[in-house]
């Protein structure tokens, strides 16, 4: 049965679906750039690659991080169905509850120490997120939202994700090739 969820903040089920799609796009764009050039030579590509990773982290943490978040899965899955949702999620990602908890903690730590908060008291993370588990979790959440009335215009998020990755990689191949051999502006004069 479809769930109609609207809270006083006017956040609805499509808002959560849109965050998932934004997460997927950033993961796939990051992967596409890395697949074409795993060690980019110019700052433009290094920054774009890093920004996609950081944005994906922020979006993912909105979905699975703190339950008080406006698009966290617990805001839309009725309390009576949350245990079943969690069971399905763990099966979808093929992880135990402890493994899921460790994964979630690692992403929250990365977000808190390197992306959103840059906690000066905590050491910056040198471990960058691997979204293999995260994207499967997002697909599962999206499928639940779709089954309950969310984003009826995008029934196959996995297919969309795969096609977006192919397209992004094709564009990245051409764009990186066009910038290969470019000399960057000498910015050393701006630094002491």
C-alpha positions in Angstrom: 0.0 0.0 0.0 1.2 3.5 -0.8 2.4 5.7 2.0 1.5 9.3 1.9 4.1 11.1 4.1 4.2 14.8 4.5 5.5 16.5 7.5 5.3 20.1 8.7 8.5 20.9 6.8 6.8 19.9 3.6 9.4 17.1 3.0 7.7 14.3 1.1 8.6 10.9 -0.2 9.9 12.3 -3.5 12.4 14.5 -1.6 14.0 11.3 -0.3 14.0 9.7 -3.7 15.6 12.9 -5.2 18.4 12.7 -2.6 19.0 9.1 -3.6 19.2 10.0 -7.2 21.6 12.9 -6.4 23.8 10.4 -4.4 23.8 7.9 -7.3 24.8 10.6 -9.8 27.7 11.7 -7.7 28.9 8.2 -7.1 28.7 7.3 -10.7 30.3 10.5 -11.9 33.2 10.0 -9.4 33.6 6.4 -10.6 33.5 7.5 -14.3 36.3 10.1 -13.8 38.4 7.6 -11.8 37.9 4.9 -14.5 39.1 7.2 -17.2 42.0 8.8 -15.2 42.8 7.4 -11.8 45.5 9.9 -11.2 44.4 13.2 -12.8 47.3 15.6 -13.5 45.4 18.9 -13.3 43.5 20.4 -10.4 40.3 20.7 -12.3 39.8 16.9 -12.4 41.2 16.3 -8.9 38.8 18.8 -7.4 35.8 17.5 -9.4 36.6 13.9 -8.4 36.9 14.9 -4.8 33.8 17.1 -4.8 31.7 14.2 -6.2 33.0 11.9 -3.4 32.2 14.5 -0.8 28.8 15.3 -2.1 27.9 11.7 -2.4 29.0 11.3 1.3 26.7 14.1 2.4 23.8 12.9 0.4 24.2 9.3 1.6 24.4 10.4 5.3 21.1 12.3 4.8 19.5 9.0 4.0 21.2 6.7 6.5 23.1 8.8 9.0 21.1 10.4 11.8 17.5 9.4 12.2 16.6 13.0 12.9 17.5 13.9 9.3 14.6 15.0 7.1 15.0 12.3 4.5 16.4 9.5 6.7 14.7 6.2 5.9 13.1 6.0 9.4 11.1 9.2 8.6 9.2 7.4 5.8 9.2 3.7 6.7 6.4 3.3 9.3 7.6 2.3 12.7 5.8 -1.0 12.4 7.7 -1.9 9.3 11.2 -0.7 10.3 12.5 -4.0 11.5 11.4 -5.7 8.3 13.0 -2.8 6.3 16.3 -3.3 8.2 16.2 -7.0 7.6 15.7 -6.5 3.9 18.4 -3.8 3.8 20.9 -6.2 5.4 20.0 -8.9 2.9 20.3 -6.5 0.0 23.8 -5.4 1.0 24.8 -8.9 2.2 26.1 -7.6 5.5 25.4 -8.3 9.2 24.0 -5.6 11.5 27.5 -5.2 13.0 29.1 -4.8 9.5 26.4 -2.3 8.5 27.0 -0.4 11.7 30.7 -0.3 11.1 30.2 0.9 7.5 27.7 3.6 8.6 30.2 4.7 11.3 33.0 5.0 8.8 31.0 7.2 6.5 29.8 9.4 9.3 33.4 9.7 10.5 34.5 10.7 7.0 31.7 13.2 6.7 32.4 14.7 10.2 36.2 14.9 9.9 36.8 15.6 6.2 33.6 16.9 4.6 30.9 18.7 6.5 32.4 19.6 9.8 36.1 19.3 9.6 36.3 18.6 13.3 39.7 20.0 14.4 39.7 17.7 17.4 39.5 14.6 15.2 42.2 13.5 12.8 41.2 14.0 9.2 40.3 10.8 7.5 42.7 9.4 5.0 40.3 6.6 4.1 38.0 7.5 1.4 34.6 5.9 1.2 33.9 3.0 -1.0 30.3 3.2 -2.0 29.8 -0.4 -3.1 27.7 -1.1 -0.1 26.3 2.4 0.0 24.9 2.4 -3.5 23.2 -1.0 -2.9 21.6 0.4 0.3 20.4 3.4 -1.7 18.9 1.2 -4.4 17.1 -0.8 -1.7 15.7 2.4 0.0 14.7 3.8 -3.4 12.9 0.6 -4.3 11.0 0.9 -1.1 10.1 4.5 -1.8 9.0 3.6 -5.3 6.8 0.8 -4.1 5.2 3.2 -1.7 4.5 6.0 -4.2 7.8 7.8 -4.6 9.2 9.1 -8.0 6.8 7.2 -10.2 8.7 8.6 -13.2 11.8 6.6 -12.5 10.9 2.9 -11.9 14.3 1.4 -12.7 16.9 3.3 -10.6 19.5 0.6 -11.1 19.2 0.8 -14.9 19.3 4.6 -14.7 22.4 4.4 -12.5 24.2 2.1 -15.0 23.3 4.2 -18.0 24.3 7.4 -16.2 27.7 5.8 -15.4 28.2 4.8 -19.1 27.3 8.3 -20.3 29.5 10.0 -17.6 32.4 7.8 -18.6 32.0 8.6 -22.2 31.9 12.3 -21.5 34.8 12.0 -19.1 36.9 10.2 -21.7 36.4 13.1 -24.2 36.8 15.9 -21.6 39.9 14.4 -20.0 41.4 13.8 -23.4 40.7 17.4 -24.3 42.6 18.6 -21.2 45.5 16.2 -21.3 48.7 18.1 -21.8 47.3 21.4 -20.6 49.5 23.5 -18.4 47.9 24.9 -15.3 48.2 28.4 -14.2 51.3 28.8 -12.0 49.6 29.7 -8.8 52.8 29.5 -6.6 52.9 33.3 -6.4 49.7 33.3 -4.4 51.3 31.2 -1.6 53.9 32.2 0.9 
